[in-house]
């Protein structure tokens, strides 16, 4: 942002941290709502998009769902954890589409955002694709570089991959 690039951060708005219907400790303005496609048996999940702040030219967007983003690591089961991660990644991609953003790079951090790249590259989950007008889903992300940060690796891991993996 300091070099004139448009930088945005997308985060879950956890109800336990002052978000949700109880109000936020800072001014988070409601921008619009998204309907995020899930597996066909589950229908869609509603998410509210909030503009949390702009700091140093970096825009912060918050995805709000009192049901799915109750608190960090407040998952009832592994399936619930995967659903929250799926909603964050899908919601972030739909937010960028709604903003007509075509990012040069998309940086995801930790397991909870790791599905952003595969969801961008493979749009089968997005059954609400708009026929006619606009680019196809995979085409929208063709020029985007994806970078994923991994942290909290096992103690002693030196970063080397064995030949079978690399």
Secondary structure, DSSP 8 states (H G I E B T S, - for coil): -TTS--EEEEEEE-GGGT-GGG--SS--EEEEEEEEE--TTT-EEEEEEEEEEEETTEEEEEEE-TTT-SSTT--SSHHHHHHHHHHHHHHHHHHHHHTT---SEEEEESGGGTTHHHHHH-GGG-TT--SSSS--HHHHTTT-EEEEE--S--TT--S---TTT-
